[in-house]
């Protein structure tokens, strides 16, 4: 068992960890990099996706309100520590088995977002396991999109750039990337004009070019559609003449 104290965004937080969870003993550099790009606002509804022992969600609860934050992980060890750390930092939380309650932090067991019912988060934050294959990150990004409110933002930090950049662009239509302390922090907004049904998103994924770097932008697609319509009108006019 390890214990440490950290001050971040003017909040002094105390955590206990152990060797069974990610980054025991200190806040990892990637998570710190991601948090440096995020401004938690009073009206935010936040999901800490893959919360580990809880630093992101507990900080969010301090800066917004406990009832506006959900933390989730698939690991029982991580969830137990997250609950202990929430209590250590004075965050009221929903007790196991109890229904959601106003003003109380929710800490849920969930494989990705499978057990997360809400679809109106304004911010989803995640430091996914990027040293494995991309299946976990793929699910986080695709399901994260559908759990965000229009205008909501997903923040993700990894040490890999190309795959995450392409995947976030494919799902969100765009992404901003900051390189901080050897990590890439991705910020992707669910644009109001870019909201799509799940069926439309899957179709969009299926039709993407397979050659890396050859993915057309939404603007180019729109230009091609306009050109096709223009040529069709000209051809129809010639036939009439």
WOSULZI-V600771 format. One record per backbone hydrogen bond with DSSP energy under -0.5 kcal/mol. CO is the residue of the C=O (numbers start at 1). NH is the residue of the N-H. E is the energy in kcal/mol with one decimal. If there is no record, write none. Layout:
BEGIN
co=CO nh=NH e=E
co=CO nh=NH e=E
END
This chain:
BEGIN
co=2 nh=17 e=-2.7
co=4 nh=15 e=-2.9
co=6 nh=8 e=-0.6
co=6 nh=13 e=-3.3
co=8 nh=11 e=-1.6
co=10 nh=12 e=-0.5
co=11 nh=8 e=-2.6
co=11 nh=13 e=-0.7
co=13 nh=6 e=-2.6
co=15 nh=4 e=-2.4
co=17 nh=2 e=-2.5
co=18 nh=21 e=-1.6
co=21 nh=24 e=-0.6
co=23 nh=26 e=-0.9
co=28 nh=32 e=-2.1
co=29 nh=33 e=-2.2
co=30 nh=34 e=-2.5
co=31 nh=35 e=-2.6
co=32 nh=36 e=-1.5
co=33 nh=37 e=-0.5
co=34 nh=37 e=-1.5
co=35 nh=38 e=-1.0
co=38 nh=40 e=-0.6
co=39 nh=41 e=-0.5
co=41 nh=44 e=-2.0
co=44 nh=46 e=-0.5
co=45 nh=122 e=-2.2
co=45 nh=123 e=-1.9
co=46 nh=70 e=-2.5
co=47 nh=49 e=-0.9
co=47 nh=125 e=-2.5
co=48 nh=50 e=-0.7
co=48 nh=51 e=-0.6
co=48 nh=72 e=-2.2
co=49 nh=127 e=-0.5
co=51 nh=54 e=-2.1
co=54 nh=58 e=-2.4
co=55 nh=59 e=-1.9
co=56 nh=60 e=-2.5
co=57 nh=61 e=-2.4
co=58 nh=62 e=-1.7
co=59 nh=63 e=-1.9
co=60 nh=64 e=-2.1
co=65 nh=68 e=-2.1
co=66 nh=69 e=-1.6
co=68 nh=46 e=-2.7
co=69 nh=106 e=-1.8
co=70 nh=48 e=-2.9
co=71 nh=108 e=-3.1
co=72 nh=50 e=-1.6
co=72 nh=51 e=-2.9
co=73 nh=110 e=-1.8
co=75 nh=79 e=-2.1
co=76 nh=80 e=-2.4
co=77 nh=81 e=-2.1
co=78 nh=82 e=-2.7
co=79 nh=83 e=-2.2
co=80 nh=84 e=-2.0
co=81 nh=85 e=-2.8
co=82 nh=86 e=-2.3
co=83 nh=87 e=-2.1
co=84 nh=88 e=-2.2
co=85 nh=89 e=-1.6
co=86 nh=91 e=-2.9
co=87 nh=90 e=-1.6
co=90 nh=92 e=-0.6
co=92 nh=105 e=-2.9
co=95 nh=98 e=-2.3
co=101 nh=104 e=-1.8
co=105 nh=94 e=-3.1
co=106 nh=71 e=-2.9
co=108 nh=73 e=-1.5
co=108 nh=110 e=-0.6
co=110 nh=112 e=-1.1
co=111 nh=114 e=-1.6
co=113 nh=116 e=-1.7
co=115 nh=117 e=-0.7
co=121 nh=149 e=-2.9
co=122 nh=153 e=-2.5
co=123 nh=47 e=-2.3
co=124 nh=155 e=-3.2
co=125 nh=49 e=-2.4
co=126 nh=157 e=-1.6
co=128 nh=130 e=-1.6
co=129 nh=132 e=-0.9
co=134 nh=138 e=-2.8
co=135 nh=139 e=-1.9
co=136 nh=140 e=-2.5
co=137 nh=141 e=-2.5
co=138 nh=142 e=-2.5
co=139 nh=143 e=-2.6
co=140 nh=144 e=-1.9
co=141 nh=145 e=-2.0
co=142 nh=146 e=-1.1
co=143 nh=147 e=-0.9
co=144 nh=147 e=-0.7
co=145 nh=148 e=-1.1
co=147 nh=121 e=-2.0
co=149 nh=152 e=-2.8
co=152 nh=190 e=-3.2
co=153 nh=124 e=-2.2
co=154 nh=188 e=-2.4
co=155 nh=126 e=-1.8
co=156 nh=186 e=-3.6
co=158 nh=184 e=-3.3
co=161 nh=165 e=-2.8
co=162 nh=166 e=-2.6
co=163 nh=167 e=-2.7
co=164 nh=168 e=-2.6
co=165 nh=169 e=-2.1
co=166 nh=170 e=-2.2
co=167 nh=171 e=-2.0
co=168 nh=172 e=-3.1
co=168 nh=173 e=-0.5
co=168 nh=174 e=-0.6
co=169 nh=173 e=-1.9
co=176 nh=187 e=-2.7
co=178 nh=180 e=-0.7
co=178 nh=185 e=-3.3
co=180 nh=183 e=-2.2
co=183 nh=180 e=-2.6
co=183 nh=185 e=-0.6
co=184 nh=158 e=-2.1
co=184 nh=186 e=-0.6
co=185 nh=178 e=-2.4
co=186 nh=156 e=-2.2
co=187 nh=176 e=-2.7
co=188 nh=154 e=-3.0
co=189 nh=191 e=-1.4
co=190 nh=151 e=-3.9
co=191 nh=194 e=-1.2
co=192 nh=195 e=-0.8
co=197 nh=201 e=-2.3
co=198 nh=202 e=-2.4
co=199 nh=203 e=-2.1
co=200 nh=204 e=-2.4
co=201 nh=205 e=-2.3
co=202 nh=206 e=-2.4
co=203 nh=207 e=-1.8
co=205 nh=208 e=-1.0
co=210 nh=212 e=-0.5
co=211 nh=214 e=-2.1
co=217 nh=221 e=-2.2
co=218 nh=222 e=-2.1
co=219 nh=223 e=-2.2
co=220 nh=224 e=-2.4
co=221 nh=225 e=-2.2
co=222 nh=226 e=-2.2
co=223 nh=227 e=-2.4
co=224 nh=228 e=-2.5
co=225 nh=229 e=-2.1
co=226 nh=230 e=-2.1
co=227 nh=231 e=-2.5
co=228 nh=232 e=-2.0
co=229 nh=233 e=-2.1
co=230 nh=234 e=-2.0
co=231 nh=235 e=-2.3
co=232 nh=236 e=-2.0
co=233 nh=237 e=-2.0
co=234 nh=238 e=-2.1
co=235 nh=239 e=-1.8
co=236 nh=240 e=-1.5
co=237 nh=241 e=-1.5
END
